[in-house]
Amino acid sequence: MIDTDKYKGHLAHLEYEVWAFTDFMDINATHEERCATDALLNDAPLLLERVIHLEHILKCAKDV
């Protein structure tokens, strides 16, 4: 299970925002926003791997 609480408050946390990280955002961000954004960026490959794994499980379940 992935603890997604550590991503709460990341810089582009609203669903309608287009995410583009800039130095301006980093400079004006709070410490909590920077930490949450860093955690999300660092975990992105792990999250993608998990999504791919879950899609594979769903495909196998549909085939059964």
Buried (B, 14 or more C-beta within 10 A) or exposed (E): EEEEEBBEBBBBBEEEEEEEEEEEBEEEBEEEBBBBBBBBEEBEEEEEEEEEEEEEEEEEEEEE
